[in-house]
């Protein structure tokens, strides 16, 4: 097996040289998806599909490093759920650039200082991540793929549970375990932090403090796990988006994310949504955000289960635009099949 991997690596070096000559992107979501799906389809068991996928993602991660090292921006410090998602999606051989906010992730990609970025988009318990929506509006980037990442929350502290007076975490994490906190730590102050990993560092350095984060973060920063699996709903999943500067080609099983502002006339929203219904395109996600331009003026984010290059999607977009003041496609990309 090692000999075959080494032979594959030698071929990867040659492929990397050809890609650099032709200026072809190293990371191709459609190609990555095809490799993983073929490997999973050939799996006779008893190893599960997630195990096979993880092995092949790590092989491809090493290949990226040989072709041209990839630099991926993620919300830091290390140990955040964005860091965990980056490792699970890209493998451990890419370079991760930790930045202090989700907005900074998008800025680093738009400015070309990072090849890609990974941002949380929505959580199965807490809903959309508004920081991400606002950041995607402000910068010119393209969504290239998505990753569904299982989120298991833990209470981390180096003091006894009875001594905990403050709990640090990201607001979205608090929203995912609010009932547990009210039941187990009714007198503790819940203090928001920029990221779950920053919360772990605060808990490590402050007596009487704890953090809600992942065990992964606790191990990295030397903070003990007191309780694991504290989320209020089992099967908690966060959907992450991989952003870059290039578009992703169709795969036949794609998703398109866009935003629009409505024209000021009766029935505009119904007409926009009906444009997709008439073409048989399912909308899997819709979110409303204040536009910031005027009071009670909103922007809508939607996910449509088709690629923007599909004929039906092109007709739907053309019809929808006639009812919008503005409409912008943020990217079309392969749909994630499994939770990482």
C-alpha positions as CSV (number, residue, x, y, z in Angstrom):
1,X,0.0,0.0,0.0
2,X,2.8,2.4,0.9
3,X,4.6,1.6,-2.4
4,X,1.4,2.4,-4.4
5,X,0.9,5.7,-2.5
6,X,4.5,6.6,-3.3
7,X,3.9,5.8,-7.0
8,X,0.7,7.9,-6.9
9,X,2.7,10.8,-5.3
10,X,5.3,10.7,-8.1
11,X,2.5,11.0,-10.7
12,X,0.9,13.9,-8.6
13,X,4.2,15.9,-8.9
14,X,4.0,15.6,-12.7
15,X,0.3,16.5,-12.7
16,X,1.1,19.5,-10.5
17,X,3.8,20.7,-13.0
18,X,1.2,20.4,-15.8
19,X,-1.4,22.3,-13.8
20,X,1.0,25.2,-13.0
21,X,1.9,25.4,-16.7
22,X,-1.8,25.5,-17.8
23,X,-2.8,27.6,-14.7
24,X,-5.4,25.0,-13.7
25,X,-6.6,25.2,-10.1
26,X,-5.2,22.6,-7.7
27,X,-8.4,22.1,-5.8
28,X,-11.3,20.9,-8.1
29,X,-14.5,20.1,-6.1
30,X,-16.0,18.1,-8.9
31,X,-12.9,16.0,-9.3
32,X,-12.7,15.5,-5.5
33,X,-16.3,14.4,-5.4
34,X,-15.8,11.9,-8.3
35,X,-12.8,10.3,-6.6
36,X,-14.5,10.0,-3.2
37,X,-17.8,8.7,-4.7
38,X,-16.0,6.1,-6.8
39,X,-14.0,4.9,-3.7
40,X,-17.1,4.7,-1.6
41,X,-19.0,2.8,-4.3
42,X,-16.2,0.2,-4.5
43,X,-16.1,-0.3,-0.7
44,X,-17.2,-3.9,0.1
45,X,-17.3,-3.3,3.9
46,X,-17.0,-3.7,6.8
47,X,-15.4,-0.2,6.9
48,X,-18.0,2.5,6.7
49,X,-18.4,5.1,4.0
50,X,-17.2,7.9,6.3
51,X,-13.9,6.0,7.0
52,X,-13.2,5.4,3.3
53,X,-14.0,9.1,2.6
54,X,-11.6,10.3,5.4
55,X,-8.8,8.1,4.1
56,X,-9.2,9.4,0.5
57,X,-9.5,13.0,1.7
58,X,-6.2,12.7,3.5
59,X,-4.5,11.2,0.4
60,X,-5.8,14.1,-1.6
61,X,-4.6,16.5,1.0
62,X,-1.1,15.2,0.7
63,X,-1.5,15.5,-3.1
64,X,-2.4,19.1,-2.8
65,X,0.8,19.8,-0.9
66,X,2.8,18.1,-3.6
67,X,1.1,19.9,-6.5
68,X,1.2,23.3,-4.8
69,X,0.6,24.0,-1.1
70,X,-2.9,25.2,-0.4
71,X,-3.5,28.0,2.1
72,X,-6.9,27.9,3.6
73,X,-8.3,30.7,5.8
74,X,-10.4,29.7,8.9
75,X,-11.8,31.3,12.0
76,X,-9.2,30.9,14.8
77,X,-7.4,30.4,17.0
78,X,-6.6,26.7,16.3
79,X,-9.2,24.3,17.7
80,X,-12.3,26.2,16.5
81,X,-15.0,24.2,14.7
82,X,-13.9,25.9,11.5
83,X,-10.4,24.5,12.1
84,X,-12.0,21.0,12.7
85,X,-14.1,21.4,9.5
86,X,-11.0,22.4,7.6
87,X,-9.1,19.3,8.7
88,X,-12.0,17.0,7.9
89,X,-12.7,18.5,4.5
90,X,-9.2,19.3,3.2
91,X,-7.1,16.9,5.3
92,X,-4.2,17.8,7.5
93,X,-1.6,18.6,4.8
94,X,-3.0,22.0,3.8
95,X,-1.7,25.2,5.5
96,X,-4.4,26.8,7.7
97,X,-4.4,30.6,8.2
98,X,-6.2,31.5,11.4
99,X,-8.0,34.8,11.4
100,X,-10.0,36.6,14.1
101,X,-13.4,36.8,12.4
102,X,-15.6,35.2,9.7
103,X,-15.4,38.5,7.8
104,X,-11.6,38.2,7.8
105,X,-11.8,34.7,6.3
106,X,-13.7,36.1,3.3
107,X,-11.4,39.1,3.0
108,X,-8.3,36.9,2.9
109,X,-9.7,34.9,0.0
110,X,-11.0,38.0,-1.9
111,X,-7.6,39.7,-1.5
112,X,-5.8,36.6,-2.8
113,X,-3.8,36.0,0.3
114,X,-5.4,32.6,0.8
115,X,-6.5,30.1,-1.9
116,X,-9.7,29.2,-0.1
117,X,-11.6,29.9,3.0
118,X,-14.1,27.8,5.1
119,X,-17.0,29.6,6.8
120,X,-20.0,28.3,8.8
121,X,-23.2,28.9,6.9
122,X,-26.0,27.3,8.9
123,X,-26.5,25.0,11.9
124,X,-29.2,22.3,12.1
125,X,-30.2,23.6,15.6
126,X,-29.5,27.3,15.6
127,X,-30.1,28.3,11.9
128,X,-28.2,30.6,9.7
129,X,-24.9,32.2,10.6
130,X,-25.6,35.9,10.0
131,X,-21.9,36.9,10.2
132,X,-21.3,34.7,7.1
133,X,-24.3,36.1,5.2
134,X,-23.1,39.7,5.8
135,X,-19.5,38.8,4.8
136,X,-20.5,37.1,1.6
137,X,-22.4,40.3,0.6
138,X,-19.4,42.5,1.2
139,X,-16.7,40.7,-0.8
140,X,-16.3,39.2,-4.3
141,X,-15.8,35.5,-3.8
142,X,-17.3,32.3,-5.2
143,X,-18.7,29.3,-3.2
144,X,-16.9,26.2,-4.5
145,X,-18.1,23.4,-2.3
146,X,-19.8,22.6,1.0
147,X,-19.1,20.4,4.0
148,X,-21.5,19.0,6.5
149,X,-19.7,18.6,9.8
150,X,-21.0,16.9,12.9
151,X,-20.9,19.2,15.9
152,X,-20.4,17.7,19.3
153,X,-20.2,20.3,22.1
154,X,-18.3,19.8,25.4
155,X,-18.0,21.8,28.6
156,X,-14.2,22.3,29.1
157,X,-12.6,23.6,32.3
158,X,-9.6,22.9,34.6
159,X,-11.8,23.6,37.7
160,X,-14.6,21.6,39.3
161,X,-18.1,22.1,38.0
162,X,-19.2,23.7,41.3
163,X,-16.5,26.4,41.0
164,X,-17.6,27.5,37.5
165,X,-18.8,31.2,37.5
166,X,-18.4,32.1,33.8
167,X,-18.8,30.1,30.6
168,X,-17.3,31.4,27.4
169,X,-18.3,30.4,23.9
170,X,-19.5,31.7,20.5
171,X,-23.2,32.8,20.6
172,X,-24.2,30.1,18.1
173,X,-22.7,27.4,20.4
174,X,-24.7,28.8,23.4
175,X,-27.9,28.6,21.2
176,X,-27.2,24.9,20.6
177,X,-27.0,23.9,24.3
178,X,-29.0,26.6,26.1
179,X,-31.3,24.1,27.9
180,X,-28.3,22.1,29.1
181,X,-26.7,25.2,30.5
182,X,-29.8,26.4,32.3
183,X,-30.2,22.9,33.9
184,X,-26.6,22.2,34.9
185,X,-25.1,25.7,35.3
186,X,-28.1,27.9,36.2
187,X,-26.0,30.5,38.1
188,X,-23.0,30.7,35.6
189,X,-22.7,33.8,33.4
190,X,-22.7,33.0,29.7
191,X,-20.1,35.3,28.1
192,X,-19.8,35.5,24.2
193,X,-16.5,35.1,22.5
194,X,-15.4,35.4,18.9
195,X,-14.8,31.7,18.5
196,X,-15.1,28.5,20.5
197,X,-11.3,28.1,20.5
198,X,-10.8,31.6,21.8
199,X,-13.3,30.7,24.6
200,X,-11.1,27.7,25.5
201,X,-8.0,29.9,25.9
202,X,-10.0,32.2,28.2
203,X,-11.2,29.3,30.3
204,X,-7.6,28.0,30.5
205,X,-6.3,31.3,31.7
206,X,-9.1,32.5,34.1
207,X,-9.9,30.8,37.4
208,X,-13.5,29.8,37.8
209,X,-14.1,29.8,34.0
210,X,-15.2,27.2,31.5
211,X,-15.8,27.0,27.8
212,X,-18.2,25.3,25.5
213,X,-16.3,24.0,22.5
214,X,-15.0,20.7,21.1
215,X,-12.8,18.1,22.8
216,X,-10.5,18.8,19.8
217,X,-10.0,22.3,21.1
218,X,-9.5,21.2,24.7
219,X,-6.8,18.7,23.8
220,X,-5.0,21.4,21.7
221,X,-5.1,24.0,24.5
222,X,-4.7,21.8,27.6
223,X,-8.3,22.1,29.1
224,X,-10.1,19.1,30.5
225,X,-13.4,17.9,29.3
226,X,-16.0,17.9,32.1
227,X,-19.1,17.0,30.1
228,X,-19.3,15.8,26.5
229,X,-22.2,15.8,24.1
230,X,-24.1,18.7,25.8
231,X,-25.9,20.0,22.7
232,X,-29.7,20.1,23.2
233,X,-30.4,18.2,20.0
234,X,-28.7,15.0,19.0
235,X,-27.2,14.8,15.5
236,X,-26.3,18.5,15.5
237,X,-24.6,19.4,12.2
238,X,-23.1,22.6,10.8
239,X,-23.0,23.3,7.1
240,X,-19.7,25.0,6.0
241,X,-19.1,26.6,2.7
242,X,-15.7,26.5,0.9
243,X,-15.1,29.8,-0.8
244,X,-12.5,30.7,-3.5
245,X,-12.2,32.9,-6.5
246,X,-13.0,30.4,-9.3
247,X,-16.4,28.9,-10.1
248,X,-17.1,25.1,-9.9
249,X,-18.3,23.2,-13.0
250,X,-21.5,21.2,-13.0
251,X,-21.5,17.6,-11.6
252,X,-25.1,16.7,-12.1
253,X,-25.9,17.0,-8.3
254,X,-25.3,20.6,-7.4
255,X,-26.6,23.4,-5.4
256,X,-26.6,27.2,-6.1
257,X,-26.6,29.9,-3.5
258,X,-27.8,33.4,-4.3
259,X,-29.1,36.6,-2.8
260,X,-31.7,39.1,-4.1
261,X,-33.4,42.3,-3.2
262,X,-37.1,42.6,-4.3
263,X,-38.6,45.2,-6.6
264,X,-41.1,47.4,-4.7
265,X,-44.3,45.9,-5.9
266,X,-47.0,43.6,-4.6
267,X,-46.3,39.9,-5.1
268,X,-42.6,40.3,-6.0
269,X,-41.5,37.6,-3.5
270,X,-44.1,35.1,-4.7
271,X,-43.1,35.7,-8.3
272,X,-39.4,35.1,-7.6
273,X,-40.1,31.9,-5.8
274,X,-42.6,30.8,-8.5
275,X,-39.9,31.3,-11.1
276,X,-38.0,28.3,-9.6
277,X,-41.2,26.3,-9.0
278,X,-42.2,26.5,-12.7
279,X,-38.8,25.0,-13.7
280,X,-39.1,22.2,-11.1
281,X,-36.2,23.5,-9.0
282,X,-36.4,22.8,-5.3
283,X,-35.4,25.5,-2.9
284,X,-33.7,24.0,0.2
285,X,-32.9,27.1,2.2
286,X,-34.2,30.7,2.5
287,X,-33.1,33.4,4.9
288,X,-34.0,37.1,5.3
289,X,-31.5,39.8,6.3
290,X,-31.9,43.6,6.7
291,X,-30.3,45.3,3.7
292,X,-28.8,48.1,5.7
293,X,-30.0,50.6,3.1
294,X,-33.4,51.5,4.7
295,X,-35.7,50.5,7.5
296,X,-37.7,47.4,6.7
297,X,-35.8,46.7,3.5
298,X,-34.5,43.1,3.2
299,X,-32.3,40.9,1.3
300,X,-33.1,37.2,0.8
301,X,-30.6,34.3,0.6
302,X,-31.7,31.1,-1.1
303,X,-30.2,27.7,-2.0
304,X,-31.6,26.1,-5.1
305,X,-30.9,22.4,-6.0
306,X,-29.4,22.9,-9.5
307,X,-26.3,24.4,-11.1
308,X,-26.4,27.9,-12.5
309,X,-25.3,26.5,-15.9
310,X,-28.3,24.2,-16.1
311,X,-30.8,25.2,-18.7
312,X,-33.7,25.2,-16.2
313,X,-31.8,27.2,-13.7
314,X,-30.9,29.8,-16.4
315,X,-34.5,30.2,-17.3
316,X,-35.5,30.5,-13.6
317,X,-32.8,33.1,-12.9
318,X,-33.9,35.2,-15.9
319,X,-37.5,35.2,-14.8
320,X,-36.6,35.9,-11.1
321,X,-34.4,38.8,-12.1
322,X,-37.4,40.5,-13.7
323,X,-39.0,40.7,-10.2
324,X,-35.8,41.8,-8.4
325,X,-34.0,45.1,-7.9
326,X,-30.8,43.1,-7.6
327,X,-29.9,39.4,-7.8
328,X,-26.5,37.9,-7.4
329,X,-25.3,34.3,-7.6
330,X,-22.7,33.5,-5.0
331,X,-21.8,30.2,-6.5
332,X,-22.8,26.8,-7.8
333,X,-21.1,23.8,-6.2
334,X,-21.4,20.0,-5.6
335,X,-23.9,19.0,-2.9
336,X,-22.4,17.3,0.2
337,X,-23.5,13.7,0.5
338,X,-22.3,12.7,3.9
339,X,-21.6,14.2,7.3
340,X,-17.9,14.5,8.1
